Amino acid sequence: MSHEYRLLIDGQLVAGASSFDVINPATEAVVASCPKADEAQLNAAVAAAKAAFPAWSARTQDERAAMVHEIADRLMARIDEFARLLTAEQGKPLDQAHGEVIGTVFTLKAFADMRVKEKVLKNEGGNQVFEHRTPLGVCAAITPWNFPIILLANKLGPCLVTGNTMVAKPAPTTPLTTLLFGELANEVLPAGVLNIVCDQNELGALITNHPDIAKVGFTGSTATGKKVMASSASTVKRVTLELGGNDAAIVLDDMPAKLAAEKVYQGAMTNAGQICVAIKRAYVHESVYDEFLSEITALAQNAVVDDGTKQGTTIGPVQNKMQFDKVSALLADARERGQVLAGGAPLDRPGFFIPPTIVAGLDDDAPLVKEEQFGPVLPVLKFSDIDDVVARANDSEYGLGGTVWGRDTARAIEIARKIDTGTVWVNQHLAIDGNIPFRGVKQSGLGAELGEAGLLEYTQAHIVNAVELVD
């Protein structure tokens, strides 16, 4: 790709202090050169956002929302361009890349349609108490490599609508779609409202303890999220953390095995399993276990693992070499501990390809069951007792999402209520909606994204308590 990518600082597209290559995970070839910001450029981006804040926050919500709508419309008009770039740098099949871009459009529009409203808490006897919400100032977005553009929208939408300005830092292995988005947004937004800097993980600590940044929205691993939280404490920043998960699927005895296998397979293998709320371990009732295993194994064996630009590809590569090595190590351990029914080893070819893998016979303490694999590998475990399987599902330091599958929806909902995660889906998966809050519990996160709750994360509640003077 011949496009020349630039940082976005104070409304200007500028070269980095240096550069680095972005690698296509399907070919290991260079996609493009990415500009790399240094500390001075980061400080310039923060200063630009700070300078733009007074005028931006003074605009009405309707004015700001109209610009967010305009950005979304322009993105939709260029969906093919963005999807192809996303596939090139991230690896997901082209249809899934289109889905991410469409989801980004819907998310931005959902936030653009929301409004922060003043609440009257008391109005009697000459005493007026009301709560209104004010923007925080400069907010930072640190985004991951699995869904680089939609997870930026989760932060940028509420940030802009509520009157804040932003400095965004994409993951170093997938910065290009974010930079292209910056070019598009720069045609709509006033200078300094959105700034984008790229690095190879050198700027994170400078962002999280920067005195002029009021809030950090971070999506990524739990280990890195802890560092973000600790560093942000130096200035008591607001933080929103959307971290790792080890999401369990519970397949009940009244769930048709073939349908369950199809649903769980998609929930585990979409985006090569690189989704924070991907199904990462499946607990299947003993009465349907064998049939379920047979069906999901066949699905994995029939998958088309290839470059995401090729027609018919259903599973692309793992996004980067570090993650490829991590998943490969978990696979090697699983081969020793359990029975590999499909897949089981990386493909011997260029690119970071791991075929969809189904593993049976593992104990609950196996690394593939206890850890977040973040790849196309699924352990399938048997259960017979509901209380026991709920306890097993909850026995995790994570608590992001989960699913329960069964014909008796009321029964499935009652089981879902007992799962200790921020979201539990019943008979569906990845039903993400810009109007529905998304949260993690335990070590899966702090605060909320999406919905009104996600909008309010970018505001400060402000109480005015007034009484009339009495002479």
C-alpha positions as CSV (number, residue, x, y, z in Angstrom):
1,M,0.0,0.0,0.0
2,S,1.5,3.3,-1.1
3,H,-0.4,5.6,1.3
4,E,1.8,7.9,3.4
5,Y,0.6,7.7,7.0
6,R,1.0,10.7,9.3
7,L,0.4,11.5,12.9
8,L,-2.4,13.9,13.7
9,I,-1.3,16.8,16.0
10,D,-3.3,20.0,16.3
11,G,-5.1,19.6,13.1
12,Q,-1.9,18.9,11.1
13,L,-0.8,15.6,9.5
14,V,2.9,15.4,10.5
15,A,5.7,13.0,10.1
16,G,7.0,11.1,13.2
17,A,10.3,11.6,14.9
18,S,11.1,8.2,13.4
19,S,9.2,5.3,11.9
20,F,8.6,1.6,12.1
21,D,7.2,-1.1,9.9
22,V,3.7,-2.6,10.2
23,I,3.6,-6.3,9.3
24,N,0.8,-8.2,7.6
25,P,0.3,-11.2,9.9
26,A,-0.9,-13.4,7.0
27,T,2.3,-12.9,4.9
28,E,4.8,-11.4,7.3
29,A,5.4,-8.7,4.6
30,V,5.5,-5.0,5.4
31,V,2.2,-3.3,4.9
32,A,3.4,0.2,5.4
33,S,5.7,2.4,7.4
34,C,4.2,4.0,10.5
35,P,5.3,7.3,11.9
36,K,6.6,7.1,15.4
37,A,6.1,9.9,17.9
38,D,8.6,10.9,20.5
39,E,7.9,12.5,23.9
40,A,8.0,16.0,22.4
41,Q,5.3,15.1,19.9
42,L,3.2,13.5,22.6
43,N,3.5,16.7,24.6
44,A,2.5,18.7,21.6
45,A,-0.6,16.6,21.0
46,V,-1.6,16.9,24.7
47,A,-1.1,20.7,24.5
48,A,-3.1,20.9,21.4
49,A,-6.0,19.0,23.0
50,K,-5.8,21.2,26.0
51,A,-5.9,24.4,23.9
52,A,-8.9,23.1,21.9
53,F,-10.9,22.1,25.0
54,P,-12.4,25.5,26.0
55,A,-14.0,26.2,22.6
56,W,-15.0,22.6,22.0
57,S,-16.7,22.2,25.4
58,A,-18.5,25.5,24.9
59,R,-20.3,24.1,21.8
60,T,-23.7,22.7,22.4
61,Q,-24.2,18.9,22.6
62,D,-26.2,19.1,19.4
63,E,-23.3,20.8,17.6
64,R,-20.8,18.3,18.8
65,A,-23.0,15.3,18.0
66,A,-23.6,16.6,14.5
67,M,-19.9,16.4,13.8
68,V,-19.7,12.8,15.2
69,H,-22.6,11.9,12.9
70,E,-20.7,13.4,10.0
71,I,-17.5,11.4,10.8
72,A,-19.6,8.2,10.9
73,D,-21.2,9.0,7.6
74,R,-17.9,9.7,6.0
75,L,-16.5,6.4,7.4
76,M,-19.4,4.4,6.0
77,A,-18.8,6.0,2.6
78,R,-15.3,4.6,2.6
79,I,-16.1,1.2,4.2
80,D,-14.2,-0.9,1.5
81,E,-11.0,1.1,1.9
82,F,-11.0,0.9,5.6
83,A,-11.9,-2.8,5.7
84,R,-9.1,-3.8,3.3
85,L,-6.6,-1.8,5.3
86,L,-7.9,-3.4,8.5
87,T,-7.5,-6.9,7.0
88,A,-4.0,-6.1,5.8
89,E,-2.7,-5.0,9.3
90,Q,-4.9,-7.1,11.6
91,G,-5.5,-10.3,9.6
92,K,-9.2,-10.9,10.1
93,P,-11.2,-12.1,7.0
94,L,-12.5,-9.3,4.9
95,D,-16.2,-9.9,5.8
96,Q,-15.3,-9.5,9.5
97,A,-13.3,-6.4,8.7
98,H,-16.4,-4.9,7.0
99,G,-18.4,-5.9,10.1
100,E,-16.0,-4.0,12.4
101,V,-16.2,-0.8,10.3
102,I,-20.0,-1.0,10.2
103,G,-20.0,-1.5,14.0
104,T,-17.8,1.5,14.4
105,V,-20.3,3.6,12.4
106,F,-23.2,2.4,14.5
107,T,-21.3,3.0,17.8
108,L,-20.4,6.6,16.8
109,K,-24.0,7.2,15.8
110,A,-25.4,5.7,19.0
111,F,-23.3,8.1,21.1
112,A,-24.1,11.0,18.8
113,D,-27.8,10.4,19.6
114,M,-27.3,10.4,23.4
115,R,-27.5,13.5,25.6
116,V,-26.3,14.3,29.1
117,K,-29.2,15.8,31.0
118,E,-29.4,17.8,34.1
119,K,-31.2,16.2,37.1
120,V,-33.2,18.1,39.6
121,L,-32.6,16.4,43.0
122,K,-34.7,18.8,45.1
123,N,-36.9,21.9,44.6
124,E,-38.9,22.8,47.6
125,G,-39.0,25.4,50.3
126,G,-36.7,27.7,48.5
127,N,-34.0,25.0,48.3
128,Q,-32.9,24.0,44.8
129,V,-30.5,21.1,44.3
130,F,-29.5,19.9,40.8
131,E,-26.8,17.8,39.3
132,H,-25.3,18.7,36.0
133,R,-22.3,17.1,34.3
134,T,-19.2,18.8,33.0
135,P,-16.5,17.4,30.6
136,L,-13.2,16.3,32.1
137,G,-10.8,17.9,29.7
138,V,-8.2,16.0,27.8
139,C,-8.8,12.3,27.6
140,A,-6.5,9.6,26.3
141,A,-7.5,6.4,24.5
142,I,-5.1,3.5,24.4
143,T,-6.5,0.9,22.1
144,P,-5.6,-2.8,21.3
145,W,-4.8,-4.7,18.1
146,N,-7.8,-7.1,18.0
147,F,-10.5,-4.5,17.1
148,P,-8.5,-1.3,16.5
149,I,-11.1,1.0,15.1
150,I,-14.3,0.0,16.9
151,L,-12.6,0.1,20.3
152,L,-11.4,3.6,19.5
153,A,-15.1,4.5,18.7
154,N,-16.1,3.2,22.1
155,K,-14.0,5.9,23.6
156,L,-14.0,8.7,21.1
157,G,-17.8,8.8,20.7
158,P,-18.6,9.6,24.4
159,C,-15.5,11.7,24.7
160,L,-16.5,14.1,21.9
161,V,-20.2,14.2,22.6
162,T,-19.7,15.2,26.2
163,G,-17.2,18.0,25.3
164,N,-13.8,16.5,25.9
165,T,-10.8,16.4,23.6
166,M,-8.7,13.4,22.9
167,V,-5.2,12.0,22.4
168,A,-5.4,8.5,20.9
169,K,-2.6,5.9,20.8
170,P,-3.3,2.8,18.8
171,A,-1.5,-0.5,19.3
172,P,1.9,-0.6,17.5
173,T,1.0,-3.7,15.4
174,T,-2.3,-2.1,14.1
175,P,-1.9,1.7,13.9
176,L,-2.8,2.3,10.2
177,T,-6.6,2.2,10.3
178,T,-6.5,4.6,13.3
179,L,-4.2,7.0,11.4
180,L,-6.5,6.8,8.3
181,F,-9.5,7.5,10.5
182,G,-7.6,10.5,11.9
183,E,-7.3,11.9,8.4
184,L,-11.0,11.5,7.9
185,A,-12.0,13.0,11.3
186,N,-9.6,15.9,10.7
187,E,-11.8,17.0,7.8
188,V,-14.7,17.5,10.2
189,L,-13.3,18.4,13.7
190,P,-11.7,21.6,14.8
191,A,-7.9,21.5,15.2
192,G,-6.7,19.8,18.3
193,V,-10.0,18.1,19.2
194,L,-8.6,14.7,18.1
195,N,-4.9,14.0,18.1
196,I,-3.3,10.6,17.2
197,V,0.2,9.5,18.1
198,C,1.9,6.1,17.5
199,D,4.7,4.4,19.2
200,Q,6.1,0.9,20.0
201,N,5.0,1.0,23.6
202,E,7.3,3.7,24.8
203,L,4.7,6.4,25.4
204,G,2.2,4.6,27.6
205,A,3.6,5.6,30.9
206,L,4.1,9.2,29.7
207,I,0.4,9.3,28.9
208,T,-0.9,7.7,32.0
209,N,1.0,10.0,34.4
210,H,0.7,13.2,32.2
211,P,-0.5,16.1,34.4
212,D,-2.7,17.5,31.6
213,I,-4.6,14.3,30.8
214,A,-7.7,13.9,33.0
215,K,-8.8,10.4,32.0
216,V,-7.5,7.3,30.3
217,G,-9.7,4.8,28.5
218,F,-7.7,1.6,28.0
219,T,-8.6,-1.7,26.4
220,G,-6.0,-4.5,26.6
221,S,-4.6,-7.2,28.8
222,T,-5.2,-7.3,32.6
223,A,-1.4,-7.2,33.2
224,T,-1.1,-3.9,31.2
225,G,-4.3,-2.6,32.7
226,K,-2.8,-2.9,36.2
227,K,0.1,-0.8,35.1
228,V,-2.2,1.8,33.6
229,M,-4.2,2.0,36.8
230,A,-1.0,2.3,39.0
231,S,0.5,5.0,36.8
232,S,-2.7,7.0,36.6
233,A,-2.8,7.1,40.4
234,S,0.0,9.6,40.4
235,T,-2.4,12.3,39.3
236,V,-5.7,10.6,40.4
237,K,-6.8,10.3,36.8
238,R,-10.2,8.8,35.9
239,V,-9.7,5.4,34.3
240,T,-11.9,3.1,32.3
241,L,-10.3,-0.4,31.9
242,E,-11.7,-3.1,29.6
243,L,-9.4,-6.0,30.2
244,G,-9.0,-9.7,29.7
245,G,-11.6,-12.4,30.0
246,N,-11.8,-16.2,30.3
247,D,-15.4,-16.5,29.2
248,A,-17.3,-19.7,29.9
249,A,-20.1,-21.1,27.8
250,I,-22.5,-23.5,29.6
251,V,-24.5,-25.8,27.3
252,L,-27.5,-27.2,29.1
253,D,-29.0,-30.7,28.6
254,D,-32.0,-29.4,26.7
255,M,-29.9,-27.6,24.1
256,P,-29.7,-29.3,20.6
257,A,-26.1,-30.4,20.3
258,K,-25.7,-29.5,16.6
259,L,-27.0,-26.0,17.1
260,A,-25.0,-25.5,20.3
261,A,-21.8,-26.6,18.4
262,E,-22.5,-24.0,15.7
263,K,-23.1,-21.2,18.1
264,V,-20.2,-22.0,20.4
265,Y,-17.8,-22.5,17.5
266,Q,-18.6,-19.0,16.1
267,G,-18.3,-17.5,19.6
268,A,-14.9,-19.1,20.1
269,M,-13.3,-18.7,16.7
270,T,-14.5,-15.4,15.2
271,N,-11.5,-13.1,14.6
272,A,-9.3,-16.2,15.3
273,G,-10.5,-16.2,18.9
274,Q,-9.0,-12.8,19.5
275,I,-11.9,-11.2,21.2
276,C,-12.0,-10.2,24.9
277,V,-15.4,-11.9,25.2
278,A,-14.7,-14.8,22.9
279,I,-15.9,-18.1,24.4
280,K,-12.7,-19.5,25.8
281,R,-13.9,-22.6,27.6
282,A,-17.1,-24.6,27.0
283,Y,-18.8,-26.7,29.7
284,V,-21.2,-29.1,28.1
285,H,-23.8,-31.3,29.9
286,E,-22.9,-35.0,29.8
287,S,-26.1,-35.9,28.0
288,V,-25.1,-33.9,24.9
289,Y,-21.3,-33.9,25.3
290,D,-20.3,-36.6,22.8
291,E,-22.6,-35.3,20.1
292,F,-21.5,-31.7,20.7
293,L,-17.8,-32.7,20.5
294,S,-18.4,-34.5,17.2
295,E,-20.2,-31.5,15.7
296,I,-17.8,-28.8,16.8
297,T,-14.8,-31.0,15.8
298,A,-16.2,-31.2,12.2
299,L,-16.7,-27.5,12.1
300,A,-13.1,-26.9,13.1
301,Q,-11.8,-29.4,10.6
302,N,-13.7,-27.9,7.8
303,A,-12.6,-24.3,8.4
304,V,-10.7,-22.4,5.7
305,V,-7.5,-21.0,7.3
306,D,-5.9,-18.5,5.0
307,D,-5.1,-14.8,4.2
308,G,-8.2,-12.8,5.1
309,T,-8.3,-11.2,1.6
310,K,-8.9,-14.6,-0.1
311,Q,-12.5,-15.6,-1.0
312,G,-13.9,-18.2,1.4
313,T,-11.4,-17.7,4.2
314,T,-13.1,-18.2,7.6
315,I,-10.1,-18.0,9.9
316,G,-7.3,-15.6,9.5
317,P,-3.9,-15.5,11.3
318,V,-3.2,-14.6,14.9
319,Q,-2.3,-10.9,14.7
320,N,1.3,-10.8,15.9
321,K,4.3,-13.0,16.6
322,M,4.2,-12.5,20.4
323,Q,0.6,-13.8,20.6
324,F,1.3,-16.6,18.1
325,D,4.1,-17.8,20.4
326,K,1.9,-17.6,23.5
327,V,-0.9,-19.6,21.8
328,S,1.6,-22.1,20.4
329,A,2.9,-22.8,23.9
330,L,-0.6,-23.3,25.3
331,L,-1.2,-25.8,22.4
332,A,2.0,-27.7,23.2
333,D,0.9,-28.0,26.8
334,A,-2.7,-29.1,25.8
335,R,-1.3,-31.8,23.6
336,E,0.4,-33.3,26.7
337,R,-2.6,-33.0,29.0
338,G,-5.6,-33.7,26.8
339,Q,-6.9,-35.0,23.5
340,V,-6.6,-32.8,20.5
341,L,-9.6,-33.5,18.2
342,A,-9.0,-30.8,15.5
343,G,-6.0,-28.6,14.7
344,G,-3.4,-28.7,17.5
345,A,-0.3,-27.1,15.9
346,P,0.6,-24.0,14.0
347,L,0.6,-24.3,10.2
348,D,4.0,-24.7,8.6
349,R,3.8,-21.7,6.2
350,P,4.5,-18.0,6.3
351,G,2.2,-16.0,8.5
352,F,1.0,-16.5,12.1
353,F,-1.6,-19.2,11.3
354,I,-3.1,-21.5,13.9
355,P,-6.0,-23.7,12.8
356,P,-9.1,-23.8,14.9
357,T,-8.3,-26.3,17.6
358,I,-10.7,-28.4,19.8
359,V,-9.3,-30.0,22.9
360,A,-11.1,-32.5,25.2
361,G,-10.1,-34.3,28.4
362,L,-8.4,-31.4,30.2
363,D,-8.7,-30.8,33.9
364,D,-10.0,-27.5,35.2
365,D,-6.5,-26.5,36.3
366,A,-4.9,-26.9,32.9
367,P,-3.4,-23.7,31.6
368,L,-5.6,-23.7,28.5
369,V,-8.6,-23.7,30.9
370,K,-7.3,-21.3,33.5
371,E,-5.6,-18.7,31.3
372,E,-6.9,-16.5,28.6
373,Q,-5.6,-18.0,25.3
374,F,-6.8,-15.2,23.0
375,G,-6.5,-17.5,20.0
376,P,-8.5,-20.1,18.0
377,V,-8.2,-22.9,20.6
378,L,-11.2,-24.1,22.7
379,P,-11.2,-26.6,25.6
380,V,-14.4,-28.5,26.0
381,L,-15.3,-29.9,29.4
382,K,-18.1,-32.1,30.7
383,F,-20.5,-31.4,33.5
384,S,-23.4,-33.1,35.2
385,D,-24.5,-30.8,38.0
386,I,-25.7,-27.2,37.5
387,D,-24.4,-25.9,40.8
388,D,-21.0,-27.5,40.2
389,V,-20.7,-26.0,36.7
390,V,-21.6,-22.5,37.9
391,A,-18.9,-22.8,40.5
392,R,-16.4,-24.0,37.9
393,A,-17.3,-21.2,35.6
394,N,-16.9,-18.6,38.3
395,D,-13.6,-20.0,39.5
396,S,-11.6,-17.4,37.6
397,E,-9.8,-14.1,38.3
398,Y,-11.6,-12.8,35.3
399,G,-15.2,-11.7,34.9
400,L,-15.9,-10.2,31.6
401,G,-18.6,-12.2,29.8
402,G,-20.2,-15.6,29.5
403,T,-23.0,-17.5,27.7
404,V,-25.7,-19.9,28.7
405,W,-27.4,-22.1,26.0
406,G,-30.7,-23.9,26.5
407,R,-34.2,-24.3,25.1
408,D,-35.8,-23.4,28.5
409,T,-35.0,-19.7,28.3
410,A,-36.3,-19.0,31.8
411,R,-34.1,-21.7,33.3
412,A,-31.1,-20.5,31.3
413,I,-31.7,-16.9,32.6
414,E,-31.8,-18.1,36.2
415,I,-28.4,-19.8,35.7
416,A,-27.1,-16.7,33.9
417,R,-27.9,-14.6,37.0
418,K,-25.4,-16.7,39.0
419,I,-22.5,-16.2,36.6
420,D,-20.1,-13.7,38.1
421,T,-19.3,-11.6,35.0
422,G,-20.2,-8.1,33.7
423,T,-22.3,-9.5,30.9
424,V,-24.0,-12.9,30.4
425,W,-25.7,-13.7,27.1
426,V,-28.4,-16.3,26.8
427,N,-28.8,-18.2,23.5
428,Q,-26.7,-15.6,21.7
429,H,-23.1,-14.3,21.8
430,L,-21.4,-11.0,21.2
431,A,-24.6,-9.1,21.2
432,I,-22.8,-5.8,21.6
433,D,-25.0,-2.7,21.3
434,G,-23.8,0.9,21.5
435,N,-26.8,1.6,23.8
436,I,-26.2,-1.2,26.3
437,P,-23.4,-0.8,28.9
438,F,-20.5,-3.2,28.8
439,R,-18.5,-3.8,32.0
440,G,-16.0,-6.2,33.5
441,V,-15.9,-7.4,37.1
442,K,-13.0,-8.8,39.2
443,Q,-9.8,-8.4,37.1
444,S,-11.6,-7.9,33.8
445,G,-12.1,-4.2,34.2
446,L,-13.2,-1.0,35.9
447,G,-16.0,1.3,34.8
448,A,-18.2,1.0,31.8
449,E,-18.1,1.4,28.0
450,L,-21.1,1.9,25.8
451,G,-24.6,2.9,26.8
452,E,-25.4,5.9,29.0
453,A,-23.1,4.5,31.6
454,G,-20.2,4.7,29.1
455,L,-21.2,8.2,28.1
456,L,-21.2,9.4,31.7
457,E,-17.7,8.0,32.3
458,Y,-16.4,11.0,30.4
459,T,-18.1,13.5,32.7
460,Q,-17.8,14.9,36.2
461,A,-21.0,15.1,38.3
462,H,-21.4,18.6,39.6
463,I,-23.9,19.5,42.4
464,V,-25.4,22.9,42.8
465,N,-27.2,23.4,46.1
466,A,-28.9,26.7,46.5
467,V,-31.3,28.3,49.0
468,E,-33.1,31.7,48.9
469,L,-31.8,34.4,51.2
470,V,-34.1,35.2,54.1
471,D,-33.6,38.7,55.6
